[in-house]
Amino acid sequence: MQQFQNKRGAGLGLKRELIPQIQAQFGKKEIAAIDFLEVAPENWIGAGGKAAKQLAWFTERYPIVCHGLSLSLGGPDPLNIPFLYQLKQFLDTHQIPLYTEHLSYCAAGGYLYDLLPIPFTEEAVHHLATRIKQTQDILERRIAVENASYYAAAPISEMDELSFIKAVLEEADCDWHLDVNNVYVNSVNFGFDAKAFLQNAADAGLGCRIVYGHAAGHYEEAPDLLIDTHGATVIEPVWDLLSDAYHLFGKFPTLLERDTNIPPLLDLMPEVEHIAMLQNSK
């Protein structure tokens, strides 16, 4: 991720409803805080006509990163090799250097249309690392995996979440896509200290693997159950956690993730600007 390595940047997910709004505001101070954009490659691979022209408009003006939805790195089904070759062509054609995926699975005998947790076991570490290495070999680039939110702990887990993430990153020799909202959501759902999680990650030397981050909102189902919806504004404890991450790891590019209940672009900009403000503060 050359244009972001060891650099700051505030980003925004490129959703269809935001496309004409960004194009209309491009070059204006109202959206000057947007440094990069994120797309789900599944939504753009094979696109032609108007969609292809829209994507080209953005790749000519913004750095783009890809955050995948369907590879199912942790799943039991074989990796979707044809998709990976399509993805490689897509990344190469549009000169997109970085692809990230979730540390979870979404297919088992067919797609499940949800991101499901993986048991934190040695066997799962080896399974994931093998599939990540295969993905990197086909794509001919390093990828990053995102720490996922989850709502039920697998009963056969042998280690805690951070130990599992560290083991996968090291065995696969891949990078980390740090989602601070997911850290916060899991800390509430499973009763651990989110700040201690980040401190332990820093002590374990994982900061050098962070390529970029996510900040997002969530839904409070109950005081001890948060749902990672990406459908609300970021709350203060998550902003505080992002600030802690910058203090521990140094500033890294961070994207505002908003996938549902998407307001007008200019209503999202204060959150993008807040990311930029945290990155520019001492």
N, C-alpha and C positions, 0 to 999 in steps of 0.2 A: 504494500500500500504506500507507494513512494511519496505521493503528494500529501500524506497525513503522518508519515512516520515521525514521531517525536515533535509533532506540531499540534497546534490547537485548531479548533474548527467546530462550528455549530451546524448541525444538519437537520433535515426534515425528510420524512418519508414522502415519496412522490405518489400520492393517491390521485385517481382519475379526476375527482372533483376539484382537485387543487391545480391541475394542469393549466386550464385557461386563466386562473387567477395569478399564478406565478408568471405566466407569459405576459399578462397585462401589466404586472407590477415590476417586471424585470428592469434593473437599472435604477430603480427608485429607492430612496432611503428607507422607505417603509419595510422593505424586505432585505436590506443590506446585510443583516446578520446571518442570512443563509449562506453557508460556505460550501456545503455539499448536500447531495441528495441520495436517498436509498430507494432501490426498487427490488421487488420480488421478481426474479427472472422468469418464474413460471407464468407470470402475467404478460411477458413481453416476447418470449421466444416464439419465433414463427410469425410475429406480428407483421402485417404489411399495410400498404395504403396509408391512411391517415395516422394510424397508431405508430407506424414506423417513422413517419415524418415527425411526429411529436417527440418520440424518443431521440431522434437525431438532433432536434432543436435543443434538447436538454444536454445531451452529451457534448455538444459544441460549446456550451456555456457554463457547465458545472462539472466538477468531479462527481463521479457516480460510484456507489458501492452496491453490491448485490447481497441481499439477505434472503436465503432460501426458505421454502416452506414445506417441501415434500420429499426430501432425500431420505429421511427416516434412517439416520445414521445408526441409531441404536436398535433398530428393529430386527426381527428374525428373517424377513424376506431378503432375497439377494438384492444387492445394490442395483439400482436402475441404471445400467451401463449406457443404454442408448440415450437416456436423458443427460448423462454426464458429458457425452460427446456433443450433444446439442448445446449444452451449457458452455462447454469450452469454445465452440464456434461463436456463440453469442458474446462471451467475454472478450475474445480476441477481436471480433469484428468491431465492437464498440470501445475497445481499449479500456476495459474495466479491470483494474488490477486485483480487486479483492472480492472474494465470495465467502460468506459466512453461513453457518447452519446451526440448528438447535441441538443441544445435547439431550436428545429425547428420541422418540420414535412416533411415527404416524401411520404405519402400515404393518399389517399382520394378516396375510391372506387377502390383501386388498386394502385400500386406503381407508383410514378411520376418521379422517377430517378433524383430528384433534392432536395435540402434542402431549404424549403420554410419558410418564417418568420411567427411568431405567433403574433397576436395583443397583445399589452401590456395592458391587462385588468385583473381585479380581477377574472373574470370567468376563464380566461386562466390560471392564477396562480393556482386556485383550481384544474382545470383539469389536469395540469401538475403534481402538487404535488401528487395527487391521483395515477397517473400512475407511477410516480417515486417510491412511497412507495410500490406499487404492485410489481414493478420490483425488488426492494431491498428485499422484502419478499421472492420472488421466488429464487433469486440468493443467498440469505442468506449472503449478503455483501452490504456495502455501495457502491453506484456508484457516479460518478461525471458527471456533465453536462457542456458542452462547450458553451460559448457565441458564437453566430453565426454571420456571415456576412449577410447583407441583402441590398437590392437595392431599395426597395419601402416601405415606412412606411405605416402600416395598418391604414386606416382612422378612426377606432374606438378605437385607443389606448387611454388609460386613464392615463398612467404614462410614464416616460422615461425608457430607456433600463436598466440602472443600478438599478433603483427602482424595476423593474420587476424581474431582476436576483436575487436581494436580497430577494424579497418576495418568489420566488420559492425555493431558497436554504433553507430558514428558515422554510417554511411550510412543505417541503418534508424532511427536515433534511438530506440533501445530501451534496456532496462536489462540488467543482468548478474546472473545467478544463479550465484554463485561456489561451485563444489564443490572444496573443498581436497583431498579424497581423490583426485579425478580429476587434479588437478595433481600430486600425489605419485605416483600410478600411472604417469602419462605420463612423469614425470621419471626413474623407474626404467627404464621400458621403452625410453626413447629417450635416456637418458644426459645429461639437462640438470639444472641446479641449480634445484630447486623454489623455494627462498627467493629466488633471483635473479629467477625468473619473477614472483613477487609484487612484488618491489621494482621491477621494470621496469613492471609494471602500475600501481603507485602513481606512478611517475615520469611515466607517460603520462596520468595524471589519470583513471584508470578507477574509482577508488574511489567517486566520486559516483554511479556507475551501479549499485552493488551494492544490491540490495533485500533479499536474504537469502542464507544459505549452507547448504551441506550438509557434514556430516562423516559418514564411513562406514568400514566395514571392507572388506577385500578378501582375495583368496586368492593365496598365493605359489606359482605354478606352477613357477618357477625363480628363482634369485637376480636374474635380469635380466628376468623376466616376471611381472608382477602382473596379476590379473584382478579387475575391479571387480564383485564379487558382491553387495555389501551384505549379506553373510551371516556376518559375524564382528565381533568387537569392534574398536573403533578402536585402532590401534597408536600408540605414543608419538610417532614422527616426524610422524604426521598431526596429533596434538594440538599438537605444537610448531609445525607449519605454520599451524594455526588461530590460535594465539597470535601468531605473526608477522603474520598478516593483520589481526588486531585492532590491533596496534601500528602497522601501516602505514596502514590505512584507517579506523581507529576501530571501535568495537564495532558489530556488525550482527546482526540476528536469525539464529540458526543452528539447523538441524534435524538431529537424529540420524536417519540413513537406514538402516533395517533392513528388507530385503525377503524374505530367506530365512533358514532356521534361526532363526526368531523365538523367543526364550526368553520366559518369563513376564514380564509388565510390570515387576514389582518388580526383576527381574534386569537390565532395561534402564535403570532409573532412575539408577544410578550414572553412566552415560555422559551422560544428559541433565543431571544435576547437575554433571558436569564442565564441560559447556558453560557453564552458569550461573556456575560458579566462575571460569572464564577471563574471562568478561565482567565479573565483579565485581572482578577483580584489577587492580592499577594497572600 
